[in-house]
Amino acid sequence: MAEEKKEVKEAPKPAAAKEAPKGKEVKEAPKPKVKKKPTAYKKGRFCPRCGAGVRLAEHKDRWACGKCSYMEKK
C-alpha cells in the first residue's frame, strides 16, 4: 500500500499578529489619560459680600474674592 501524504494547512494568523515590515516598529495605541480627582479645598474663608459658597483666594499678603473683587489684607 502506498502511503498518502496529507498536507496540513496552518490556520491564518490574525491581523494583529502579522509581523511588521523590516526596519519599522509597530507602535501600540496610546493609553487614555486618567483624570485625577480634585483635591479637597483647605478650610478657607468665604466672601462676606457674596456669601457662603464663594471662597476667598489666599495670597501671600491678602485674601481676595474673584467674583466681586473684595480684598482683605492679612
mmJSON file of the N, C-alpha and C atoms, coordinates in Angstrom:
{"data_MODEL":{"atom_site":{
"group_PDB":["ATOM","ATOM","ATOM","ATOM","ATOM","ATOM","ATOM","ATOM","ATOM","ATOM","ATOM","ATOM","ATOM","ATOM","ATOM","ATOM","ATOM","ATOM","ATOM","ATOM","ATOM","ATOM","ATOM","ATOM","ATOM","ATOM","ATOM","ATOM","ATOM","ATOM","ATOM","ATOM","ATOM","ATOM","ATOM","ATOM","ATOM","ATOM","ATOM","ATOM","ATOM","ATOM","ATOM","ATOM","ATOM","ATOM","ATOM","ATOM","ATOM","ATOM","ATOM","ATOM","ATOM","ATOM","ATOM","ATOM","ATOM","ATOM","ATOM","ATOM","ATOM","ATOM","ATOM","ATOM","ATOM","ATOM","ATOM","ATOM","ATOM","ATOM","ATOM","ATOM","ATOM","ATOM","ATOM","ATOM","ATOM","ATOM","ATOM","ATOM","ATOM","ATOM","ATOM","ATOM","ATOM","ATOM","ATOM","ATOM","ATOM","ATOM","ATOM","ATOM","ATOM","ATOM","ATOM","ATOM","ATOM","ATOM","ATOM","ATOM","ATOM","ATOM","ATOM","ATOM","ATOM","ATOM","ATOM","ATOM","ATOM","ATOM","ATOM","ATOM","ATOM","ATOM","ATOM","ATOM","ATOM","ATOM","ATOM","ATOM","ATOM","ATOM","ATOM","ATOM","ATOM","ATOM","ATOM","ATOM","ATOM","ATOM","ATOM","ATOM","ATOM","ATOM","ATOM","ATOM","ATOM","ATOM","ATOM","ATOM","ATOM","ATOM","ATOM","ATOM","ATOM","ATOM","ATOM","ATOM","ATOM","ATOM","ATOM","ATOM","ATOM","ATOM","ATOM","ATOM","ATOM","ATOM","ATOM","ATOM","ATOM","ATOM","ATOM","ATOM","ATOM","ATOM","ATOM","ATOM","ATOM","ATOM","ATOM","ATOM","ATOM","ATOM","ATOM","ATOM","ATOM","ATOM","ATOM","ATOM","ATOM","ATOM","ATOM","ATOM","ATOM","ATOM","ATOM","ATOM","ATOM","ATOM","ATOM","ATOM","ATOM","ATOM","ATOM","ATOM","ATOM","ATOM","ATOM","ATOM","ATOM","ATOM","ATOM","ATOM","ATOM","ATOM","ATOM","ATOM","ATOM","ATOM","ATOM","ATOM","ATOM","ATOM","ATOM","ATOM","ATOM","ATOM","ATOM","ATOM","ATOM","ATOM"],
"id":[1,2,3,4,5,6,7,8,9,10,11,12,13,14,15,16,17,18,19,20,21,22,23,24,25,26,27,28,29,30,31,32,33,34,35,36,37,38,39,40,41,42,43,44,45,46,47,48,49,50,51,52,53,54,55,56,57,58,59,60,61,62,63,64,65,66,67,68,69,70,71,72,73,74,75,76,77,78,79,80,81,82,83,84,85,86,87,88,89,90,91,92,93,94,95,96,97,98,99,100,101,102,103,104,105,106,107,108,109,110,111,112,113,114,115,116,117,118,119,120,121,122,123,124,125,126,127,128,129,130,131,132,133,134,135,136,137,138,139,140,141,142,143,144,145,146,147,148,149,150,151,152,153,154,155,156,157,158,159,160,161,162,163,164,165,166,167,168,169,170,171,172,173,174,175,176,177,178,179,180,181,182,183,184,185,186,187,188,189,190,191,192,193,194,195,196,197,198,199,200,201,202,203,204,205,206,207,208,209,210,211,212,213,214,215,216,217,218,219,220,221,222],
"type_symbol":["N","C","C","N","C","C","N","C","C","N","C","C","N","C","C","N","C","C","N","C","C","N","C","C","N","C","C","N","C","C","N","C","C","N","C","C","N","C","C","N","C","C","N","C","C","N","C","C","N","C","C","N","C","C","N","C","C","N","C","C","N","C","C","N","C","C","N","C","C","N","C","C","N","C","C","N","C","C","N","C","C","N","C","C","N","C","C","N","C","C","N","C","C","N","C","C","N","C","C","N","C","C","N","C","C","N","C","C","N","C","C","N","C","C","N","C","C","N","C","C","N","C","C","N","C","C","N","C","C","N","C","C","N","C","C","N","C","C","N","C","C","N","C","C","N","C","C","N","C","C","N","C","C","N","C","C","N","C","C","N","C","C","N","C","C","N","C","C","N","C","C","N","C","C","N","C","C","N","C","C","N","C","C","N","C","C","N","C","C","N","C","C","N","C","C","N","C","C","N","C","C","N","C","C","N","C","C","N","C","C","N","C","C","N","C","C","N","C","C","N","C","C"],
"label_atom_id":["N","CA","C","N","CA","C","N","CA","C","N","CA","C","N","CA","C","N","CA","C","N","CA","C","N","CA","C","N","CA","C","N","CA","C","N","CA","C","N","CA","C","N","CA","C","N","CA","C","N","CA","C","N","CA","C","N","CA","C","N","CA","C","N","CA","C","N","CA","C","N","CA","C","N","CA","C","N","CA","C","N","CA","C","N","CA","C","N","CA","C","N","CA","C","N","CA","C","N","CA","C","N","CA","C","N","CA","C","N","CA","C","N","CA","C","N","CA","C","N","CA","C","N","CA","C","N","CA","C","N","CA","C","N","CA","C","N","CA","C","N","CA","C","N","CA","C","N","CA","C","N","CA","C","N","CA","C","N","CA","C","N","CA","C","N","CA","C","N","CA","C","N","CA","C","N","CA","C","N","CA","C","N","CA","C","N","CA","C","N","CA","C","N","CA","C","N","CA","C","N","CA","C","N","CA","C","N","CA","C","N","CA","C","N","CA","C","N","CA","C","N","CA","C","N","CA","C","N","CA","C","N","CA","C","N","CA","C","N","CA","C","N","CA","C","N","CA","C","N","CA","C","N","CA","C","N","CA","C"],
"label_alt_id":[null,null,null,null,null,null,null,null,null,null,null,null,null,null,null,null,null,null,null,null,null,null,null,null,null,null,null,null,null,null,null,null,null,null,null,null,null,null,null,null,null,null,null,null,null,null,null,null,null,null,null,null,null,null,null,null,null,null,null,null,null,null,null,null,null,null,null,null,null,null,null,null,null,null,null,null,null,null,null,null,null,null,null,null,null,null,null,null,null,null,null,null,null,null,null,null,null,null,null,null,null,null,null,null,null,null,null,null,null,null,null,null,null,null,null,null,null,null,null,null,null,null,null,null,null,null,null,null,null,null,null,null,null,null,null,null,null,null,null,null,null,null,null,null,null,null,null,null,null,null,null,null,null,null,null,null,null,null,null,null,null,null,null,null,null,null,null,null,null,null,null,null,null,null,null,null,null,null,null,null,null,null,null,null,null,null,null,null,null,null,null,null,null,null,null,null,null,null,null,null,null,null,null,null,null,null,null,null,null,null,null,null,null,null,null,null,null,null,null,null,null,null],
"label_comp_id":["MET","MET","MET","ALA","ALA","ALA","GLU","GLU","GLU","GLU","GLU","GLU","LYS","LYS","LYS","LYS","LYS","LYS","GLU","GLU","GLU","VAL","VAL","VAL","LYS","LYS","LYS","GLU","GLU","GLU","ALA","ALA","ALA","PRO","PRO","PRO","LYS","LYS","LYS","PRO","PRO","PRO","ALA","ALA","ALA","ALA","ALA","ALA","ALA","ALA","ALA","LYS","LYS","LYS","GLU","GLU","GLU","ALA","ALA","ALA","PRO","PRO","PRO","LYS","LYS","LYS","GLY","GLY","GLY","LYS","LYS","LYS","GLU","GLU","GLU","VAL","VAL","VAL","LYS","LYS","LYS","GLU","GLU","GLU","ALA","ALA","ALA","PRO","PRO","PRO","LYS","LYS","LYS","PRO","PRO","PRO","LYS","LYS","LYS","VAL","VAL","VAL","LYS","LYS","LYS","LYS","LYS","LYS","LYS","LYS","LYS","PRO","PRO","PRO","THR","THR","THR","ALA","ALA","ALA","TYR","TYR","TYR","LYS","LYS","LYS","LYS","LYS","LYS","GLY","GLY","GLY","ARG","ARG","ARG","PHE","PHE","PHE","CYS","CYS","CYS","PRO","PRO","PRO","ARG","ARG","ARG","CYS","CYS","CYS","GLY","GLY","GLY","ALA","ALA","ALA","GLY","GLY","GLY","VAL","VAL","VAL","ARG","ARG","ARG","LEU","LEU","LEU","ALA","ALA","ALA","GLU","GLU","GLU","HIS","HIS","HIS","LYS","LYS","LYS","ASP","ASP","ASP","ARG","ARG","ARG","TRP","TRP","TRP","ALA","ALA","ALA","CYS","CYS","CYS","GLY","GLY","GLY","LYS","LYS","LYS","CYS","CYS","CYS","SER","SER","SER","TYR","TYR","TYR","MET","MET","MET","GLU","GLU","GLU","LYS","LYS","LYS","LYS","LYS","LYS"],
"label_asym_id":["A","A","A","A","A","A","A","A","A","A","A","A","A","A","A","A","A","A","A","A","A","A","A","A","A","A","A","A","A","A","A","A","A","A","A","A","A","A","A","A","A","A","A","A","A","A","A","A","A","A","A","A","A","A","A","A","A","A","A","A","A","A","A","A","A","A","A","A","A","A","A","A","A","A","A","A","A","A","A","A","A","A","A","A","A","A","A","A","A","A","A","A","A","A","A","A","A","A","A","A","A","A","A","A","A","A","A","A","A","A","A","A","A","A","A","A","A","A","A","A","A","A","A","A","A","A","A","A","A","A","A","A","A","A","A","A","A","A","A","A","A","A","A","A","A","A","A","A","A","A","A","A","A","A","A","A","A","A","A","A","A","A","A","A","A","A","A","A","A","A","A","A","A","A","A","A","A","A","A","A","A","A","A","A","A","A","A","A","A","A","A","A","A","A","A","A","A","A","A","A","A","A","A","A","A","A","A","A","A","A","A","A","A","A","A","A","A","A","A","A","A","A"],
"label_entity_id":["1","1","1","1","1","1","1","1","1","1","1","1","1","1","1","1","1","1","1","1","1","1","1","1","1","1","1","1","1","1","1","1","1","1","1","1","1","1","1","1","1","1","1","1","1","1","1","1","1","1","1","1","1","1","1","1","1","1","1","1","1","1","1","1","1","1","1","1","1","1","1","1","1","1","1","1","1","1","1","1","1","1","1","1","1","1","1","1","1","1","1","1","1","1","1","1","1","1","1","1","1","1","1","1","1","1","1","1","1","1","1","1","1","1","1","1","1","1","1","1","1","1","1","1","1","1","1","1","1","1","1","1","1","1","1","1","1","1","1","1","1","1","1","1","1","1","1","1","1","1","1","1","1","1","1","1","1","1","1","1","1","1","1","1","1","1","1","1","1","1","1","1","1","1","1","1","1","1","1","1","1","1","1","1","1","1","1","1","1","1","1","1","1","1","1","1","1","1","1","1","1","1","1","1","1","1","1","1","1","1","1","1","1","1","1","1","1","1","1","1","1","1"],
"label_seq_id":[1,1,1,2,2,2,3,3,3,4,4,4,5,5,5,6,6,6,7,7,7,8,8,8,9,9,9,10,10,10,11,11,11,12,12,12,13,13,13,14,14,14,15,15,15,16,16,16,17,17,17,18,18,18,19,19,19,20,20,20,21,21,21,22,22,22,23,23,23,24,24,24,25,25,25,26,26,26,27,27,27,28,28,28,29,29,29,30,30,30,31,31,31,32,32,32,33,33,33,34,34,34,35,35,35,36,36,36,37,37,37,38,38,38,39,39,39,40,40,40,41,41,41,42,42,42,43,43,43,44,44,44,45,45,45,46,46,46,47,47,47,48,48,48,49,49,49,50,50,50,51,51,51,52,52,52,53,53,53,54,54,54,55,55,55,56,56,56,57,57,57,58,58,58,59,59,59,60,60,60,61,61,61,62,62,62,63,63,63,64,64,64,65,65,65,66,66,66,67,67,67,68,68,68,69,69,69,70,70,70,71,71,71,72,72,72,73,73,73,74,74,74],
"pdbx_PDB_ins_code":[null,null,null,null,null,null,null,null,null,null,null,null,null,null,null,null,null,null,null,null,null,null,null,null,null,null,null,null,null,null,null,null,null,null,null,null,null,null,null,null,null,null,null,null,null,null,null,null,null,null,null,null,null,null,null,null,null,null,null,null,null,null,null,null,null,null,null,null,null,null,null,null,null,null,null,null,null,null,null,null,null,null,null,null,null,null,null,null,null,null,null,null,null,null,null,null,null,null,null,null,null,null,null,null,null,null,null,null,null,null,null,null,null,null,null,null,null,null,null,null,null,null,null,null,null,null,null,null,null,null,null,null,null,null,null,null,null,null,null,null,null,null,null,null,null,null,null,null,null,null,null,null,null,null,null,null,null,null,null,null,null,null,null,null,null,null,null,null,null,null,null,null,null,null,null,null,null,null,null,null,null,null,null,null,null,null,null,null,null,null,null,null,null,null,null,null,null,null,null,null,null,null,null,null,null,null,null,null,null,null,null,null,null,null,null,null,null,null,null,null,null,null],
"Cartn_x":[0.823,0.0,0.876,0.47,1.229,0.751,1.708,1.346,1.002,-0.095,-0.523,-0.056,0.513,0.963,-0.175,-0.474,-1.538,-0.903,-1.416,-0.922,-1.69,-0.966,-1.573,-1.514,-2.673,-2.736,-2.796,-1.964,-1.975,-3.094,-3.65,-4.718,-4.134,-4.88,-4.351,-4.165,-3.112,-2.82,-3.757,-4.161,-4.993,-4.205,-4.931,-4.303,-3.326,-3.621,-2.756,-1.461,-1.462,-0.275,0.686,0.333,1.216,2.499,3.564,4.842,4.966,5.668,5.876,6.955,6.899,7.959,9.309,10.345,11.673,12.021,12.614,13.035,11.963,10.745,9.671,9.132,8.899,8.361,6.869,6.14,4.707,4.487,3.809,3.529,2.164,2.093,0.815,-0.01,-1.313,-2.205,-1.941,-1.997,-1.743,-2.838,-2.435,-3.397,-4.146,-5.413,-6.157,-5.62,-5.587,-5.091,-6.128,-5.662,-6.545,-6.652,-7.863,-8.066,-7.974,-7.249,-7.102,-8.304,-8.659,-9.767,-9.303,-10.187,-9.774,-9.468,-8.479,-8.119,-9.144,-9.327,-10.285,-9.745,-10.634,-10.225,-9.813,-8.826,-8.449,-9.561,-9.623,-10.639,-10.287,-11.094,-10.81,-11.881,-11.801,-12.756,-13.72,-14.935,-15.953,-16.032,-16.45,-16.585,-17.765,-17.549,-18.664,-19.717,-19.336,-20.295,-21.112,-20.417,-21.085,-21.797,-21.331,-21.978,-21.316,-21.964,-21.436,-21.403,-20.359,-20.224,-19.183,-18.822,-17.789,-16.606,-15.522,-14.348,-13.408,-12.654,-11.642,-10.344,-9.658,-8.374,-7.313,-6.417,-5.385,-4.093,-3.608,-2.337,-1.369,-0.135,0.862,0.462,-0.07,-0.336,-1.813,-2.696,-4.108,-5.029,-6.313,-7.393,-8.192,-8.587,-9.284,-10.422,-11.515,-12.652,-12.557,-12.638,-12.557,-13.86,-14.945,-16.26,-16.581,-16.385,-16.762,-15.574,-14.357,-13.124,-12.938,-13.613,-13.421,-12.028,-11.338,-9.993,-9.793,-9.079,-8.688,-7.187,-6.491,-5.069,-4.879,-3.805,-3.505,-2.839],
"Cartn_y":[-1.172,0.0,1.246,2.177,3.415,4.37,4.965,5.911,7.254,7.771,9.059,10.162,11.162,12.291,13.282,13.623,14.598,15.96,16.927,18.285,18.933,19.484,20.141,21.639,22.237,23.676,24.365,25.382,26.135,27.166,27.428,28.415,29.793,30.656,32.001,32.785,33.576,34.378,35.584,35.995,37.197,38.421,39.474,40.674,41.302,41.254,41.878,41.103,39.828,39.011,39.057,39.767,39.844,40.572,40.162,40.771,42.088,43.022,44.327,44.212,45.057,45.058,45.347,44.863,45.053,46.533,46.929,48.314,49.218,48.72,49.537,48.837,49.623,49.075,49.374,48.462,48.653,49.375,50.508,51.274,50.888,50.775,50.456,51.731,51.558,52.699,53.362,54.699,55.363,55.042,54.912,54.619,55.896,55.794,57.002,57.561,58.881,59.521,59.403,59.172,59.033,60.39,60.862,62.141,61.967,62.873,62.818,63.488,62.988,63.597,64.944,65.933,67.226,67.123,67.875,67.844,68.618,68.208,68.882,70.261,71.224,72.571,72.6,73.432,73.652,74.475,74.42,75.245,76.689,77.357,78.734,79.668,80.855,81.881,82.139,82.49,82.835,84.347,84.787,86.22,86.776,87.872,88.443,89.107,89.561,90.187,89.144,88.141,87.146,86.066,85.828,84.846,83.48,82.524,81.165,80.563,79.821,79.191,79.855,81.109,81.809,81.997,81.306,81.35,82.48,82.947,83.956,83.258,83.768,83.226,83.717,82.815,83.172,83.503,84.711,85.155,85.378,85.75,85.945,87.045,88.131,89.294,89.671,88.897,89.292,88.103,88.313,87.409,88.163,87.511,88.223,87.375,88.042,87.387,87.659,86.604,86.764,87.187,87.065,87.392,88.882,89.428,90.823,91.742,91.216,91.977,92.461,91.831,92.145,91.729,92.535,92.194,92.545,91.658,91.907,91.706,92.586,92.388,91.467,90.674,89.756,90.508],
"Cartn_z":[0.0,0.0,0.0,-0.797,-0.887,0.196,0.83,1.888,1.258,1.675,1.157,2.098,1.519,2.33,2.448,3.674,3.923,4.156,3.453,3.645,4.795,5.71,6.859,6.613,6.586,6.374,7.738,7.877,9.125,9.07,10.237,10.327,10.039,9.354,9.065,10.361,10.405,11.592,11.619,12.829,12.917,12.458,12.088,11.541,12.528,13.827,14.829,14.995,14.665,14.876,13.688,12.633,11.473,11.863,11.277,11.573,10.817,11.444,10.835,9.764,8.76,7.749,8.41,7.816,8.395,8.457,9.588,9.752,10.343,10.472,11.035,12.269,13.31,14.542,14.619,15.184,15.349,16.668,16.611,17.818,18.352,19.676,20.303,20.42,20.499,20.648,22.001,22.084,23.364,24.377,25.631,26.683,27.041,27.384,27.758,29.072,29.164,30.37,31.475,32.674,33.824,34.498,34.645,35.293,36.801,37.435,38.879,39.521,40.681,41.411,41.955,41.972,42.503,43.992,44.424,45.839,46.636,47.859,48.728,49.088,49.13,49.497,50.958,51.239,52.627,53.255,54.563,55.228,54.977,54.188,53.811,54.316,53.825,54.235,53.097,53.465,52.481,52.343,51.184,50.916,51.71,52.47,53.236,52.344,51.15,50.236,49.475,48.918,48.068,48.88,50.095,50.95,50.862,51.516,51.568,50.171,49.898,48.595,47.723,48.039,47.28,48.216,47.914,48.788,48.379,49.369,49.12,48.75,47.743,47.334,48.312,48.706,49.66,48.922,49.099,48.542,49.693,49.387,50.443,51.418,50.891,51.736,51.836,51.22,51.211,50.946,51.23,50.839,49.782,48.691,47.619,47.058,46.689,46.052,44.552,43.76,42.317,41.685,42.424,41.875,42.011,43.214,43.448,43.723,43.685,43.9,45.34,46.284,47.692,48.098,48.975,49.395,50.864,51.564,52.949,53.045,53.783,53.991,55.184,55.129,56.24,57.36],
"occupancy":[1.0,1.0,1.0,1.0,1.0,1.0,1.0,1.0,1.0,1.0,1.0,1.0,1.0,1.0,1.0,1.0,1.0,1.0,1.0,1.0,1.0,1.0,1.0,1.0,1.0,1.0,1.0,1.0,1.0,1.0,1.0,1.0,1.0,1.0,1.0,1.0,1.0,1.0,1.0,1.0,1.0,1.0,1.0,1.0,1.0,1.0,1.0,1.0,1.0,1.0,1.0,1.0,1.0,1.0,1.0,1.0,1.0,1.0,1.0,1.0,1.0,1.0,1.0,1.0,1.0,1.0,1.0,1.0,1.0,1.0,1.0,1.0,1.0,1.0,1.0,1.0,1.0,1.0,1.0,1.0,1.0,1.0,1.0,1.0,1.0,1.0,1.0,1.0,1.0,1.0,1.0,1.0,1.0,1.0,1.0,1.0,1.0,1.0,1.0,1.0,1.0,1.0,1.0,1.0,1.0,1.0,1.0,1.0,1.0,1.0,1.0,1.0,1.0,1.0,1.0,1.0,1.0,1.0,1.0,1.0,1.0,1.0,1.0,1.0,1.0,1.0,1.0,1.0,1.0,1.0,1.0,1.0,1.0,1.0,1.0,1.0,1.0,1.0,1.0,1.0,1.0,1.0,1.0,1.0,1.0,1.0,1.0,1.0,1.0,1.0,1.0,1.0,1.0,1.0,1.0,1.0,1.0,1.0,1.0,1.0,1.0,1.0,1.0,1.0,1.0,1.0,1.0,1.0,1.0,1.0,1.0,1.0,1.0,1.0,1.0,1.0,1.0,1.0,1.0,1.0,1.0,1.0,1.0,1.0,1.0,1.0,1.0,1.0,1.0,1.0,1.0,1.0,1.0,1.0,1.0,1.0,1.0,1.0,1.0,1.0,1.0,1.0,1.0,1.0,1.0,1.0,1.0,1.0,1.0,1.0,1.0,1.0,1.0,1.0,1.0,1.0,1.0,1.0,1.0,1.0,1.0,1.0],
"B_iso_or_equiv":[0.0,0.0,0.0,0.0,0.0,0.0,0.0,0.0,0.0,0.0,0.0,0.0,0.0,0.0,0.0,0.0,0.0,0.0,0.0,0.0,0.0,0.0,0.0,0.0,0.0,0.0,0.0,0.0,0.0,0.0,0.0,0.0,0.0,0.0,0.0,0.0,0.0,0.0,0.0,0.0,0.0,0.0,0.0,0.0,0.0,0.0,0.0,0.0,0.0,0.0,0.0,0.0,0.0,0.0,0.0,0.0,0.0,0.0,0.0,0.0,0.0,0.0,0.0,0.0,0.0,0.0,0.0,0.0,0.0,0.0,0.0,0.0,0.0,0.0,0.0,0.0,0.0,0.0,0.0,0.0,0.0,0.0,0.0,0.0,0.0,0.0,0.0,0.0,0.0,0.0,0.0,0.0,0.0,0.0,0.0,0.0,0.0,0.0,0.0,0.0,0.0,0.0,0.0,0.0,0.0,0.0,0.0,0.0,0.0,0.0,0.0,0.0,0.0,0.0,0.0,0.0,0.0,0.0,0.0,0.0,0.0,0.0,0.0,0.0,0.0,0.0,0.0,0.0,0.0,0.0,0.0,0.0,0.0,0.0,0.0,0.0,0.0,0.0,0.0,0.0,0.0,0.0,0.0,0.0,0.0,0.0,0.0,0.0,0.0,0.0,0.0,0.0,0.0,0.0,0.0,0.0,0.0,0.0,0.0,0.0,0.0,0.0,0.0,0.0,0.0,0.0,0.0,0.0,0.0,0.0,0.0,0.0,0.0,0.0,0.0,0.0,0.0,0.0,0.0,0.0,0.0,0.0,0.0,0.0,0.0,0.0,0.0,0.0,0.0,0.0,0.0,0.0,0.0,0.0,0.0,0.0,0.0,0.0,0.0,0.0,0.0,0.0,0.0,0.0,0.0,0.0,0.0,0.0,0.0,0.0,0.0,0.0,0.0,0.0,0.0,0.0,0.0,0.0,0.0,0.0,0.0,0.0],
"pdbx_formal_charge":[null,null,null,null,null,null,null,null,null,null,null,null,null,null,null,null,null,null,null,null,null,null,null,null,null,null,null,null,null,null,null,null,null,null,null,null,null,null,null,null,null,null,null,null,null,null,null,null,null,null,null,null,null,null,null,null,null,null,null,null,null,null,null,null,null,null,null,null,null,null,null,null,null,null,null,null,null,null,null,null,null,null,null,null,null,null,null,null,null,null,null,null,null,null,null,null,null,null,null,null,null,null,null,null,null,null,null,null,null,null,null,null,null,null,null,null,null,null,null,null,null,null,null,null,null,null,null,null,null,null,null,null,null,null,null,null,null,null,null,null,null,null,null,null,null,null,null,null,null,null,null,null,null,null,null,null,null,null,null,null,null,null,null,null,null,null,null,null,null,null,null,null,null,null,null,null,null,null,null,null,null,null,null,null,null,null,null,null,null,null,null,null,null,null,null,null,null,null,null,null,null,null,null,null,null,null,null,null,null,null,null,null,null,null,null,null,null,null,null,null,null,null],
"auth_seq_id":[1,1,1,2,2,2,3,3,3,4,4,4,5,5,5,6,6,6,7,7,7,8,8,8,9,9,9,10,10,10,11,11,11,12,12,12,13,13,13,14,14,14,15,15,15,16,16,16,17,17,17,18,18,18,19,19,19,20,20,20,21,21,21,22,22,22,23,23,23,24,24,24,25,25,25,26,26,26,27,27,27,28,28,28,29,29,29,30,30,30,31,31,31,32,32,32,33,33,33,34,34,34,35,35,35,36,36,36,37,37,37,38,38,38,39,39,39,40,40,40,41,41,41,42,42,42,43,43,43,44,44,44,45,45,45,46,46,46,47,47,47,48,48,48,49,49,49,50,50,50,51,51,51,52,52,52,53,53,53,54,54,54,55,55,55,56,56,56,57,57,57,58,58,58,59,59,59,60,60,60,61,61,61,62,62,62,63,63,63,64,64,64,65,65,65,66,66,66,67,67,67,68,68,68,69,69,69,70,70,70,71,71,71,72,72,72,73,73,73,74,74,74],
"auth_comp_id":["MET","MET","MET","ALA","ALA","ALA","GLU","GLU","GLU","GLU","GLU","GLU","LYS","LYS","LYS","LYS","LYS","LYS","GLU","GLU","GLU","VAL","VAL","VAL","LYS","LYS","LYS","GLU","GLU","GLU","ALA","ALA","ALA","PRO","PRO","PRO","LYS","LYS","LYS","PRO","PRO","PRO","ALA","ALA","ALA","ALA","ALA","ALA","ALA","ALA","ALA","LYS","LYS","LYS","GLU","GLU","GLU","ALA","ALA","ALA","PRO","PRO","PRO","LYS","LYS","LYS","GLY","GLY","GLY","LYS","LYS","LYS","GLU","GLU","GLU","VAL","VAL","VAL","LYS","LYS","LYS","GLU","GLU","GLU","ALA","ALA","ALA","PRO","PRO","PRO","LYS","LYS","LYS","PRO","PRO","PRO","LYS","LYS","LYS","VAL","VAL","VAL","LYS","LYS","LYS","LYS","LYS","LYS","LYS","LYS","LYS","PRO","PRO","PRO","THR","THR","THR","ALA","ALA","ALA","TYR","TYR","TYR","LYS","LYS","LYS","LYS","LYS","LYS","GLY","GLY","GLY","ARG","ARG","ARG","PHE","PHE","PHE","CYS","CYS","CYS","PRO","PRO","PRO","ARG","ARG","ARG","CYS","CYS","CYS","GLY","GLY","GLY","ALA","ALA","ALA","GLY","GLY","GLY","VAL","VAL","VAL","ARG","ARG","ARG","LEU","LEU","LEU","ALA","ALA","ALA","GLU","GLU","GLU","HIS","HIS","HIS","LYS","LYS","LYS","ASP","ASP","ASP","ARG","ARG","ARG","TRP","TRP","TRP","ALA","ALA","ALA","CYS","CYS","CYS","GLY","GLY","GLY","LYS","LYS","LYS","CYS","CYS","CYS","SER","SER","SER","TYR","TYR","TYR","MET","MET","MET","GLU","GLU","GLU","LYS","LYS","LYS","LYS","LYS","LYS"],
"auth_asym_id":["A","A","A","A","A","A","A","A","A","A","A","A","A","A","A","A","A","A","A","A","A","A","A","A","A","A","A","A","A","A","A","A","A","A","A","A","A","A","A","A","A","A","A","A","A","A","A","A","A","A","A","A","A","A","A","A","A","A","A","A","A","A","A","A","A","A","A","A","A","A","A","A","A","A","A","A","A","A","A","A","A","A","A","A","A","A","A","A","A","A","A","A","A","A","A","A","A","A","A","A","A","A","A","A","A","A","A","A","A","A","A","A","A","A","A","A","A","A","A","A","A","A","A","A","A","A","A","A","A","A","A","A","A","A","A","A","A","A","A","A","A","A","A","A","A","A","A","A","A","A","A","A","A","A","A","A","A","A","A","A","A","A","A","A","A","A","A","A","A","A","A","A","A","A","A","A","A","A","A","A","A","A","A","A","A","A","A","A","A","A","A","A","A","A","A","A","A","A","A","A","A","A","A","A","A","A","A","A","A","A","A","A","A","A","A","A","A","A","A","A","A","A"],
"auth_atom_id":["N","CA","C","N","CA","C","N","CA","C","N","CA","C","N","CA","C","N","CA","C","N","CA","C","N","CA","C","N","CA","C","N","CA","C","N","CA","C","N","CA","C","N","CA","C","N","CA","C","N","CA","C","N","CA","C","N","CA","C","N","CA","C","N","CA","C","N","CA","C","N","CA","C","N","CA","C","N","CA","C","N","CA","C","N","CA","C","N","CA","C","N","CA","C","N","CA","C","N","CA","C","N","CA","C","N","CA","C","N","CA","C","N","CA","C","N","CA","C","N","CA","C","N","CA","C","N","CA","C","N","CA","C","N","CA","C","N","CA","C","N","CA","C","N","CA","C","N","CA","C","N","CA","C","N","CA","C","N","CA","C","N","CA","C","N","CA","C","N","CA","C","N","CA","C","N","CA","C","N","CA","C","N","CA","C","N","CA","C","N","CA","C","N","CA","C","N","CA","C","N","CA","C","N","CA","C","N","CA","C","N","CA","C","N","CA","C","N","CA","C","N","CA","C","N","CA","C","N","CA","C","N","CA","C","N","CA","C","N","CA","C","N","CA","C","N","CA","C","N","CA","C","N","CA","C","N","CA","C"],
"pdbx_PDB_model_num":[1,1,1,1,1,1,1,1,1,1,1,1,1,1,1,1,1,1,1,1,1,1,1,1,1,1,1,1,1,1,1,1,1,1,1,1,1,1,1,1,1,1,1,1,1,1,1,1,1,1,1,1,1,1,1,1,1,1,1,1,1,1,1,1,1,1,1,1,1,1,1,1,1,1,1,1,1,1,1,1,1,1,1,1,1,1,1,1,1,1,1,1,1,1,1,1,1,1,1,1,1,1,1,1,1,1,1,1,1,1,1,1,1,1,1,1,1,1,1,1,1,1,1,1,1,1,1,1,1,1,1,1,1,1,1,1,1,1,1,1,1,1,1,1,1,1,1,1,1,1,1,1,1,1,1,1,1,1,1,1,1,1,1,1,1,1,1,1,1,1,1,1,1,1,1,1,1,1,1,1,1,1,1,1,1,1,1,1,1,1,1,1,1,1,1,1,1,1,1,1,1,1,1,1,1,1,1,1,1,1,1,1,1,1,1,1,1,1,1,1,1,1]
}}}
